[in-house]
Amino acid sequence: LDKVCSLGGYTFNYIDAPEKGRVPGVIAQEVQKVLPEAVYETQQGTLAVRYDNTIALLLEAIKELKQQVDELKGN
């Protein structure tokens, strides 16, 4: 959960693809600190995120939150 909480959600425009408009995402450098295997370097030398590699981290954070909710409910 701490790993997920250290990430921010942002909206941005791709510099090299302005036709895509504003898109939601995360910053690769932030992801790299907590889940480096989800970040790769593009041919242009920029960092990018493999969002499918972040799913396991998000699932574990959800389970941790559920456990905390259950404890607060007395379950």
N, C-alpha and C positions, 0 to 999 in steps of 0.2 A: 504494500500500500504506500509506503514511503517513496518507493521508486516512481509510482504513478503520480503521486502528489508533487514530485519534483519537476514534472513536465507541465508545460503550458499548452493551451490550445490557442491557435492563432488563425487569422485569415490573412491571406497574402495574394499577391499577383506574381505569376511567373515572369521573370524578366525576359526570357527567351520565348515565351508563348503568351503574349498579352491577350490573345483571343480567347483564352480560357476564362478570363475574368477573375474575380476573387474566389479563392478556394480555401477550404479549411485544412489545417494541418498542424504539424508539430515542427520544431526546429531540430534538425539533424544533430547539431552539436549537443543539445540537451539530452536527446535520446542516447547518443554515443556514450555519455557518462554513466548511464544506468543499464543500457542494453546494447552494447557495442555490436553484437551480431545482427542487429536490425538496421545497421547503417552501412552504406557502401559509397565508394567514390565513383562518380560518373566519368565518362570519357573526357568530359570538359574539365575535370578536376574538382568539381563541387561535390559536397556530401549530399546524400539523399537517403530517405527512409524506406525500408521494406515494411510497409504497414502490416502485411500478413504475419510478419515475424514478431509483432507486438501483441498479438491476440492472447498468447499464453500469459503474458504479464498482466494483461487486463482481466483475464479470467481469475487469476489468483487474487488480484485486488478485490474483485467482486466477492469472492468466497470469504476473504478476510473481513470485508464489511458486513456480510451476512452473519458471520460468527459474532461480530461485535453487537449487531442488532439483536440476535438471539439471546446473547448474554444480558443485554439491557432489558429485554422483555421477560427474562427469567426462564427461558426455554432450555 
